Amino acid sequence: MHRHFFAAPQQFLGFSLGGLEYGLDYAAVQELKAYSSLERFSNDGGIIGGVALSRGVVMPVVDLRVAFTADRSLPKPGLDVIVVRVSAGIVGVVVERVTGVVRLRPEQVAPLPGASGEADYLIGLGIMKDRRMILIDIDRLMSLAPSEDARVA
């Protein structure tokens, strides 16, 4: 069952994970940071990668590399962090690389082949002339209760 997440053109922030490009609603983005610029960061190599201090706000950090790929290595300098505001508060999301902002019209979003109802955080596949972007609902994704060794995709 495909539902259009939006009725008017919308901007998405693109990022890469494991050789694929993903996108999240740009309106949720507070700021972009280099991973190396986070203060007081702790990490255990899990999906919930500890906490960080940014602009005086302590926020949990979620490593999407662990959630969406087989990469269980500790984050290293060179990675990007997308600071997003979700219903649970401010969260830092670790990604391999931010790829930029794209504007998509509803007709440019197709259902994801093989997506199940359990993955309701997946909006669809953004189709541009020379790019494909898996669109995620970051608020829904951040509301999932992580299980032991969970992977979301």
C-alpha positions as a Python dict, from the first residue, in 0.01 Angstrom:
ca = {
    (1, 'M'): (0, 0, 0),
    (2, 'H'): (154, 329, -111),
    (3, 'R'): (60, 655, 47),
    (4, 'H'): (188, 993, -61),
    (5, 'F'): (368, 1147, 233),
    (6, 'F'): (329, 1495, 89),
    (7, 'A'): (97, 1671, -156),
    (8, 'A'): (318, 1962, -267),
    (9, 'P'): (685, 1970, -368),
    (10, 'Q'): (905, 1902, -67),
    (11, 'Q'): (1275, 1929, 10),
    (12, 'F'): (1474, 1632, 130),
    (13, 'L'): (1828, 1622, 267),
    (14, 'G'): (2018, 1341, 99),
    (15, 'F'): (2281, 1127, 268),
    (16, 'S'): (2470, 810, 184),
    (17, 'L'): (2487, 483, 377),
    (18, 'G'): (2643, 165, 246),
    (19, 'G'): (2651, 282, -116),
    (20, 'L'): (2282, 384, -122),
    (21, 'E'): (2136, 733, -103),
    (22, 'Y'): (1865, 813, 149),
    (23, 'G'): (1666, 1129, 212),
    (24, 'L'): (1482, 1279, 506),
    (25, 'D'): (1247, 1577, 531),
    (26, 'Y'): (1468, 1887, 524),
    (27, 'A'): (1222, 2070, 753),
    (28, 'A'): (1332, 1840, 1039),
    (29, 'V'): (1698, 1940, 1004),
    (30, 'Q'): (1834, 2169, 1276),
    (31, 'E'): (2196, 2173, 1161),
    (32, 'L'): (2472, 1973, 997),
    (33, 'K'): (2792, 1896, 1184),
    (34, 'A'): (3113, 1713, 1118),
    (35, 'Y'): (3131, 1408, 1342),
    (36, 'S'): (3470, 1523, 1467),
    (37, 'S'): (3316, 1849, 1597),
    (38, 'L'): (3085, 1680, 1849),
    (39, 'E'): (3175, 1745, 2212),
    (40, 'R'): (3175, 1492, 2496),
    (41, 'F'): (3075, 1206, 2274),
    (42, 'S'): (3059, 849, 2396),
    (43, 'N'): (3001, 547, 2176),
    (44, 'D'): (2975, 173, 2222),
    (45, 'G'): (2936, 71, 1856),
    (46, 'G'): (2559, 18, 1879),
    (47, 'I'): (2272, 191, 1703),
    (48, 'I'): (2226, 427, 1996),
    (49, 'G'): (2576, 568, 1988),
    (50, 'G'): (2587, 756, 2315),
    (51, 'V'): (2532, 1126, 2365),
    (52, 'A'): (2689, 1447, 2243),
    (53, 'L'): (2681, 1810, 2342),
    (54, 'S'): (2596, 2057, 2066),
    (55, 'R'): (2527, 2426, 2128),
    (56, 'G'): (2462, 2355, 2493),
    (57, 'V'): (2207, 2079, 2420),
    (58, 'V'): (2276, 1720, 2522),
    (59, 'M'): (2133, 1490, 2257),
    (60, 'P'): (2129, 1117, 2190),
    (61, 'V'): (2323, 1010, 1885),
    (62, 'V'): (2192, 740, 1653),
    (63, 'D'): (2439, 576, 1417),
    (64, 'L'): (2239, 497, 1102),
    (65, 'R'): (2543, 314, 959),
    (66, 'V'): (2481, 41, 1217),
    (67, 'A'): (2104, 42, 1157),
    (68, 'F'): (2105, 38, 775),
    (69, 'T'): (2433, -136, 689),
    (70, 'A'): (2661, -404, 827),
    (71, 'D'): (2911, -137, 940),
    (72, 'R'): (2962, -185, 1313),
    (73, 'S'): (3286, 9, 1332),
    (74, 'L'): (3309, 299, 1571),
    (75, 'P'): (3247, 633, 1403),
    (76, 'K'): (3555, 817, 1285),
    (77, 'P'): (3634, 1169, 1167),
    (78, 'G'): (3504, 1237, 818),
    (79, 'L'): (3150, 1122, 892),
    (80, 'D'): (2862, 1369, 901),
    (81, 'V'): (2601, 1422, 1169),
    (82, 'I'): (2254, 1550, 1086),
    (83, 'V'): (2095, 1712, 1390),
    (84, 'V'): (1718, 1667, 1358),
    (85, 'R'): (1417, 1770, 1561),
    (86, 'V'): (1172, 1483, 1603),
    (87, 'S'): (875, 1441, 1835),
    (88, 'A'): (1105, 1288, 2098),
    (89, 'G'): (1338, 1592, 2090),
    (90, 'I'): (1674, 1672, 1931),
    (91, 'V'): (1872, 1375, 1793),
    (92, 'G'): (2207, 1354, 1618),
    (93, 'V'): (2207, 1108, 1326),
    (94, 'V'): (2545, 975, 1209),
    (95, 'V'): (2568, 914, 833),
    (96, 'E'): (2857, 848, 597),
    (97, 'R'): (2814, 1167, 397),
    (98, 'V'): (2552, 1435, 336),
    (99, 'T'): (2484, 1458, -39),
    (100, 'G'): (2272, 1775, -53),
    (101, 'V'): (1916, 1901, -69),
    (102, 'V'): (1674, 1790, -341),
    (103, 'R'): (1323, 1908, -417),
    (104, 'L'): (1075, 1635, -510),
    (105, 'R'): (720, 1654, -639),
    (106, 'P'): (473, 1386, -524),
    (107, 'E'): (475, 1223, -868),
    (108, 'Q'): (852, 1170, -833),
    (109, 'V'): (796, 931, -540),
    (110, 'A'): (724, 566, -615),
    (111, 'P'): (650, 279, -376),
    (112, 'L'): (957, 90, -262),
    (113, 'P'): (972, -255, -422),
    (114, 'G'): (934, -525, -157),
    (115, 'A'): (873, -281, 132),
    (116, 'S'): (666, -437, 407),
    (117, 'G'): (410, -274, 633),
    (118, 'E'): (650, -323, 924),
    (119, 'A'): (882, -64, 770),
    (120, 'D'): (630, 222, 784),
    (121, 'Y'): (917, 469, 824),
    (122, 'L'): (994, 417, 453),
    (123, 'I'): (809, 680, 249),
    (124, 'G'): (909, 559, -95),
    (125, 'L'): (1168, 590, -367),
    (126, 'G'): (1247, 942, -487),
    (127, 'I'): (1315, 926, -860),
    (128, 'M'): (1518, 1199, -1023),
    (129, 'K'): (1669, 1203, -1370),
    (130, 'D'): (1998, 1042, -1269),
    (131, 'R'): (1943, 952, -901),
    (132, 'R'): (1735, 725, -682),
    (133, 'M'): (1685, 817, -316),
    (134, 'I'): (1517, 604, -48),
    (135, 'L'): (1297, 845, 147),
    (136, 'I'): (1255, 791, 519),
    (137, 'D'): (1023, 946, 774),
    (138, 'I'): (1287, 1036, 1035),
    (139, 'D'): (1029, 1101, 1307),
    (140, 'R'): (877, 754, 1265),
    (141, 'L'): (1220, 593, 1244),
    (142, 'M'): (1336, 761, 1565),
    (143, 'S'): (1018, 649, 1743),
    (144, 'L'): (1096, 279, 1688),
    (145, 'A'): (1203, 100, 2004),
    (146, 'P'): (1548, -44, 1931),
    (147, 'S'): (1583, -413, 2002),
    (148, 'E'): (1906, -592, 2079),
    (149, 'D'): (2121, -594, 1765),
    (150, 'A'): (1832, -449, 1561),
    (151, 'R'): (1866, -349, 1199),
    (152, 'V'): (1598, -147, 1026),
    (153, 'A'): (1660, -216, 662),
}
